[in-house]
Amino acid sequence: MILLLTGCINPNGMAFTTLSNKKERKEQYINAIYYYLSHTQYKIVFTENSGTDISNAFQDAINAGRLEYLTYIGNQNKERGKGYGECEILEYTLNHSEFIQLSSDKRIVKITGRLIVKNITTLIRCHQLFFSKRTVFCSINSDLSFPDSRLIIAPIAFWKTFIQTKENINDYKGYYFEHALCDTIKIEKDFSYSPFFIMPIIIGISGSTGKEYTYTHKPFSFLFKYAKYAFFLKKKFQKKYRY
């Protein structure tokens, strides 16, 4: 299992991005990377698409083989919005990450790179213990139309399929990264889907709204949502589902 932290330190006028202060974003990325390095044992890939290099802050982790730092000049299609850029990051990572190419597990935990998921290890262990390696694990709304893209656990094969939808993503036309993700989950029959049955504890600030994420402890509501999907709504995805 590999953690993929996606990043854009300098959005440089990207539409639909309220949190655009480069210094503030840089600090959030650094704090998040340090958190995952110190609180998990997983290999981490950080892919940044504005060509900003902060790898000098993590040389020890890079030299030790814990962190792979990738950066490139992306976001050349700003007219398509940040969802398109996020998909480009996934594509670049799959094509250039040695960690992923050499991984034996073949699953990626994609996390918005400025955010801290406090219970990430617990969520990963749930996936490993109770679900097949071909299960896509993420939160989704009640009518199964809009997934939460901040945290997604999925096999590498799924991500390779998903990035083929890149040219469909256009924030200005109302077809977001999340719509493409949901459609891929529904269409691809080789992958099963499950919502989290433990609530992800996500700390950080939304890049779109600039508002801080708040956490309310609702373990039973998440279990109810999981049960509701398992018994009543799974037919919408037409999947073989593992309870």
Contacts in CASP RR format, 6 or more apart in sequence:
PFRMAT RR
TARGET T0000
AUTHOR 0000-0000-0000
METHOD contacts of the structure
MODEL  1
MILLLTGCINPNGMAFTTLSNKKERKEQYINAIYYYLSHTQYKIVFTENS
GTDISNAFQDAINAGRLEYLTYIGNQNKERGKGYGECEILEYTLNHSEFI
QLSSDKRIVKITGRLIVKNITTLIRCHQLFFSKRTVFCSINSDLSFPDSR
LIIAPIAFWKTFIQTKENINDYKGYYFEHALCDTIKIEKDFSYSPFFIMP
IIIGISGSTGKEYTYTHKPFSFLFKYAKYAFFLKKKFQKKYRY
1 42 0 8 1.000
1 105 0 8 1.000
1 107 0 8 1.000
1 108 0 8 1.000
1 109 0 8 1.000
1 124 0 8 1.000
1 128 0 8 1.000
1 153 0 8 1.000
2 42 0 8 1.000
2 43 0 8 1.000
2 44 0 8 1.000
2 45 0 8 1.000
2 99 0 8 1.000
2 100 0 8 1.000
2 103 0 8 1.000
2 105 0 8 1.000
2 107 0 8 1.000
2 108 0 8 1.000
2 109 0 8 1.000
3 36 0 8 1.000
3 40 0 8 1.000
3 42 0 8 1.000
3 43 0 8 1.000
3 44 0 8 1.000
3 45 0 8 1.000
3 108 0 8 1.000
3 109 0 8 1.000
3 111 0 8 1.000
3 120 0 8 1.000
4 44 0 8 1.000
4 45 0 8 1.000
4 47 0 8 1.000
4 90 0 8 1.000
4 93 0 8 1.000
4 100 0 8 1.000
4 108 0 8 1.000
4 109 0 8 1.000
4 110 0 8 1.000
4 111 0 8 1.000
5 29 0 8 1.000
5 32 0 8 1.000
5 33 0 8 1.000
5 36 0 8 1.000
5 44 0 8 1.000
5 45 0 8 1.000
5 46 0 8 1.000
5 47 0 8 1.000
5 111 0 8 1.000
5 112 0 8 1.000
5 113 0 8 1.000
6 47 0 8 1.000
6 86 0 8 1.000
6 89 0 8 1.000
6 90 0 8 1.000
6 110 0 8 1.000
6 111 0 8 1.000
6 112 0 8 1.000
6 113 0 8 1.000
7 29 0 8 1.000
7 46 0 8 1.000
7 47 0 8 1.000
7 48 0 8 1.000
7 49 0 8 1.000
7 89 0 8 1.000
7 112 0 8 1.000
7 113 0 8 1.000
7 114 0 8 1.000
8 14 0 8 1.000
8 25 0 8 1.000
8 48 0 8 1.000
8 49 0 8 1.000
8 50 0 8 1.000
8 75 0 8 1.000
8 82 0 8 1.000
8 85 0 8 1.000
8 89 0 8 1.000
9 22 0 8 1.000
9 25 0 8 1.000
9 26 0 8 1.000
9 29 0 8 1.000
9 48 0 8 1.000
9 50 0 8 1.000
9 51 0 8 1.000
9 52 0 8 1.000
9 54 0 8 1.000
10 22 0 8 1.000
10 25 0 8 1.000
10 50 0 8 1.000
10 51 0 8 1.000
10 52 0 8 1.000
11 17 0 8 1.000
11 20 0 8 1.000
11 25 0 8 1.000
11 50 0 8 1.000
11 75 0 8 1.000
11 82 0 8 1.000
12 50 0 8 1.000
12 75 0 8 1.000
13 20 0 8 1.000
13 78 0 8 1.000
14 20 0 8 1.000
14 75 0 8 1.000
14 78 0 8 1.000
14 81 0 8 1.000
14 82 0 8 1.000
15 78 0 8 1.000
15 81 0 8 1.000
15 82 0 8 1.000
15 171 0 8 1.000
15 172 0 8 1.000
16 81 0 8 1.000
16 82 0 8 1.000
16 171 0 8 1.000
16 208 0 8 1.000
17 82 0 8 1.000
17 207 0 8 1.000
17 208 0 8 1.000
18 206 0 8 1.000
18 207 0 8 1.000
18 208 0 8 1.000
18 209 0 8 1.000
18 210 0 8 1.000
19 25 0 8 1.000
19 205 0 8 1.000
19 206 0 8 1.000
19 207 0 8 1.000
19 208 0 8 1.000
19 210 0 8 1.000
22 52 0 8 1.000
25 114 0 8 1.000
26 52 0 8 1.000
26 54 0 8 1.000
28 114 0 8 1.000
28 204 0 8 1.000
28 205 0 8 1.000
29 46 0 8 1.000
29 48 0 8 1.000
29 54 0 8 1.000
29 113 0 8 1.000
29 114 0 8 1.000
30 54 0 8 1.000
30 57 0 8 1.000
31 116 0 8 1.000
32 113 0 8 1.000
32 114 0 8 1.000
32 115 0 8 1.000
32 116 0 8 1.000
33 44 0 8 1.000
33 46 0 8 1.000
33 57 0 8 1.000
33 58 0 8 1.000
33 67 0 8 1.000
33 113 0 8 1.000
35 116 0 8 1.000
36 42 0 8 1.000
36 44 0 8 1.000
36 116 0 8 1.000
36 120 0 8 1.000
37 44 0 8 1.000
37 58 0 8 1.000
37 61 0 8 1.000
37 66 0 8 1.000
37 67 0 8 1.000
39 120 0 8 1.000
39 121 0 8 1.000
40 120 0 8 1.000
40 121 0 8 1.000
42 109 0 8 1.000
42 124 0 8 1.000
43 65 0 8 1.000
43 66 0 8 1.000
43 67 0 8 1.000
43 68 0 8 1.000
43 99 0 8 1.000
43 103 0 8 1.000
44 61 0 8 1.000
44 66 0 8 1.000
44 67 0 8 1.000
44 68 0 8 1.000
45 67 0 8 1.000
45 68 0 8 1.000
45 70 0 8 1.000
45 93 0 8 1.000
45 97 0 8 1.000
45 99 0 8 1.000
45 100 0 8 1.000
46 67 0 8 1.000
46 68 0 8 1.000
46 69 0 8 1.000
46 70 0 8 1.000
46 113 0 8 1.000
47 70 0 8 1.000
47 71 0 8 1.000
47 89 0 8 1.000
47 92 0 8 1.000
47 93 0 8 1.000
47 97 0 8 1.000
48 54 0 8 1.000
48 69 0 8 1.000
48 70 0 8 1.000
48 71 0 8 1.000
48 72 0 8 1.000
49 71 0 8 1.000
49 72 0 8 1.000
49 73 0 8 1.000
49 74 0 8 1.000
49 75 0 8 1.000
49 85 0 8 1.000
49 88 0 8 1.000
49 89 0 8 1.000
49 92 0 8 1.000
50 71 0 8 1.000
50 73 0 8 1.000
50 74 0 8 1.000
50 75 0 8 1.000
51 71 0 8 1.000
51 72 0 8 1.000
51 73 0 8 1.000
51 74 0 8 1.000
52 71 0 8 1.000
53 69 0 8 1.000
53 71 0 8 1.000
54 69 0 8 1.000
55 62 0 8 1.000
55 69 0 8 1.000
55 71 0 8 1.000
58 67 0 8 1.000
58 69 0 8 1.000
61 67 0 8 1.000
62 68 0 8 1.000
62 69 0 8 1.000
68 97 0 8 1.000
68 98 0 8 1.000
68 99 0 8 1.000
70 92 0 8 1.000
70 93 0 8 1.000
70 96 0 8 1.000
70 97 0 8 1.000
72 92 0 8 1.000
74 85 0 8 1.000
74 88 0 8 1.000
75 82 0 8 1.000
75 85 0 8 1.000
75 88 0 8 1.000
77 84 0 8 1.000
77 85 0 8 1.000
79 172 0 8 1.000
80 169 0 8 1.000
80 170 0 8 1.000
80 171 0 8 1.000
80 172 0 8 1.000
81 169 0 8 1.000
81 170 0 8 1.000
81 171 0 8 1.000
81 172 0 8 1.000
82 171 0 8 1.000
82 177 0 8 1.000
82 208 0 8 1.000
83 169 0 8 1.000
83 171 0 8 1.000
83 176 0 8 1.000
83 177 0 8 1.000
84 166 0 8 1.000
84 169 0 8 1.000
84 170 0 8 1.000
84 171 0 8 1.000
84 177 0 8 1.000
86 149 0 8 1.000
86 177 0 8 1.000
87 162 0 8 1.000
87 163 0 8 1.000
87 165 0 8 1.000
87 166 0 8 1.000
87 169 0 8 1.000
87 177 0 8 1.000
87 180 0 8 1.000
88 166 0 8 1.000
90 110 0 8 1.000
90 159 0 8 1.000
90 162 0 8 1.000
90 163 0 8 1.000
91 163 0 8 1.000
91 166 0 8 1.000
93 100 0 8 1.000
94 100 0 8 1.000
94 156 0 8 1.000
94 159 0 8 1.000
94 160 0 8 1.000
94 163 0 8 1.000
100 108 0 8 1.000
100 156 0 8 1.000
103 156 0 8 1.000
105 133 0 8 1.000
106 133 0 8 1.000
106 155 0 8 1.000
106 156 0 8 1.000
106 157 0 8 1.000
107 127 0 8 1.000
107 133 0 8 1.000
107 153 0 8 1.000
107 154 0 8 1.000
107 155 0 8 1.000
107 156 0 8 1.000
108 153 0 8 1.000
108 154 0 8 1.000
108 155 0 8 1.000
108 156 0 8 1.000
108 159 0 8 1.000
109 120 0 8 1.000
109 124 0 8 1.000
109 151 0 8 1.000
109 152 0 8 1.000
109 153 0 8 1.000
110 149 0 8 1.000
110 151 0 8 1.000
110 152 0 8 1.000
110 153 0 8 1.000
110 154 0 8 1.000
110 159 0 8 1.000
111 117 0 8 1.000
111 120 0 8 1.000
111 150 0 8 1.000
111 151 0 8 1.000
112 149 0 8 1.000
112 150 0 8 1.000
112 151 0 8 1.000
114 204 0 8 1.000
114 205 0 8 1.000
114 207 0 8 1.000
115 150 0 8 1.000
115 151 0 8 1.000
115 202 0 8 1.000
115 203 0 8 1.000
115 204 0 8 1.000
115 213 0 8 1.000
116 202 0 8 1.000
116 203 0 8 1.000
116 204 0 8 1.000
117 123 0 8 1.000
117 151 0 8 1.000
117 200 0 8 1.000
117 201 0 8 1.000
117 202 0 8 1.000
117 203 0 8 1.000
118 201 0 8 1.000
118 202 0 8 1.000
118 203 0 8 1.000
119 198 0 8 1.000
119 200 0 8 1.000
119 201 0 8 1.000
120 151 0 8 1.000
120 200 0 8 1.000
122 198 0 8 1.000
123 137 0 8 1.000
123 151 0 8 1.000
123 153 0 8 1.000
123 196 0 8 1.000
123 198 0 8 1.000
123 200 0 8 1.000
124 153 0 8 1.000
126 196 0 8 1.000
126 197 0 8 1.000
126 198 0 8 1.000
127 135 0 8 1.000
127 137 0 8 1.000
127 153 0 8 1.000
130 242 0 8 1.000
131 137 0 8 1.000
131 192 0 8 1.000
131 194 0 8 1.000
131 242 0 8 1.000
132 192 0 8 1.000
132 242 0 8 1.000
133 155 0 8 1.000
134 155 0 8 1.000
134 157 0 8 1.000
134 158 0 8 1.000
134 190 0 8 1.000
134 191 0 8 1.000
134 192 0 8 1.000
135 153 0 8 1.000
135 154 0 8 1.000
135 155 0 8 1.000
135 191 0 8 1.000
135 192 0 8 1.000
135 193 0 8 1.000
135 194 0 8 1.000
135 242 0 8 1.000
136 152 0 8 1.000
136 153 0 8 1.000
136 154 0 8 1.000
136 155 0 8 1.000
136 158 0 8 1.000
136 185 0 8 1.000
136 191 0 8 1.000
136 192 0 8 1.000
136 193 0 8 1.000
136 194 0 8 1.000
137 152 0 8 1.000
137 153 0 8 1.000
137 154 0 8 1.000
137 193 0 8 1.000
137 194 0 8 1.000
137 195 0 8 1.000
137 196 0 8 1.000
138 147 0 8 1.000
138 148 0 8 1.000
138 149 0 8 1.000
138 151 0 8 1.000
138 152 0 8 1.000
138 153 0 8 1.000
138 154 0 8 1.000
138 181 0 8 1.000
138 195 0 8 1.000
138 196 0 8 1.000
139 147 0 8 1.000
139 148 0 8 1.000
139 151 0 8 1.000
139 195 0 8 1.000
139 196 0 8 1.000
139 200 0 8 1.000
140 146 0 8 1.000
140 147 0 8 1.000
140 148 0 8 1.000
140 182 0 8 1.000
140 195 0 8 1.000
141 147 0 8 1.000
142 225 0 8 1.000
144 182 0 8 1.000
144 229 0 8 1.000
144 233 0 8 1.000
144 236 0 8 1.000
144 237 0 8 1.000
145 182 0 8 1.000
146 178 0 8 1.000
146 179 0 8 1.000
146 182 0 8 1.000
147 178 0 8 1.000
147 181 0 8 1.000
147 182 0 8 1.000
147 185 0 8 1.000
148 178 0 8 1.000
149 177 0 8 1.000
149 178 0 8 1.000
149 181 0 8 1.000
150 200 0 8 1.000
150 202 0 8 1.000
151 200 0 8 1.000
151 202 0 8 1.000
152 181 0 8 1.000
154 162 0 8 1.000
154 191 0 8 1.000
155 191 0 8 1.000
157 190 0 8 1.000
157 191 0 8 1.000
158 184 0 8 1.000
158 188 0 8 1.000
158 191 0 8 1.000
161 184 0 8 1.000
161 188 0 8 1.000
162 180 0 8 1.000
162 181 0 8 1.000
162 184 0 8 1.000
165 180 0 8 1.000
165 183 0 8 1.000
165 184 0 8 1.000
166 180 0 8 1.000
168 175 0 8 1.000
168 180 0 8 1.000
169 175 0 8 1.000
169 176 0 8 1.000
169 177 0 8 1.000
169 179 0 8 1.000
169 180 0 8 1.000
185 191 0 8 1.000
185 193 0 8 1.000
185 237 0 8 1.000
186 236 0 8 1.000
186 237 0 8 1.000
186 238 0 8 1.000
189 238 0 8 1.000
189 239 0 8 1.000
191 239 0 8 1.000
192 239 0 8 1.000
192 240 0 8 1.000
192 241 0 8 1.000
192 242 0 8 1.000
193 237 0 8 1.000
193 239 0 8 1.000
193 241 0 8 1.000
194 226 0 8 1.000
194 229 0 8 1.000
194 241 0 8 1.000
194 242 0 8 1.000
195 225 0 8 1.000
195 226 0 8 1.000
195 229 0 8 1.000
196 222 0 8 1.000
196 226 0 8 1.000
197 222 0 8 1.000
197 223 0 8 1.000
197 225 0 8 1.000
197 226 0 8 1.000
198 219 0 8 1.000
198 222 0 8 1.000
199 215 0 8 1.000
199 217 0 8 1.000
199 218 0 8 1.000
199 219 0 8 1.000
199 221 0 8 1.000
199 222 0 8 1.000
201 215 0 8 1.000
202 213 0 8 1.000
202 215 0 8 1.000
203 213 0 8 1.000
203 215 0 8 1.000
204 212 0 8 1.000
204 213 0 8 1.000
205 211 0 8 1.000
205 212 0 8 1.000
205 213 0 8 1.000
206 212 0 8 1.000
206 213 0 8 1.000
230 241 0 8 1.000
230 243 0 8 1.000
234 241 0 8 1.000
END
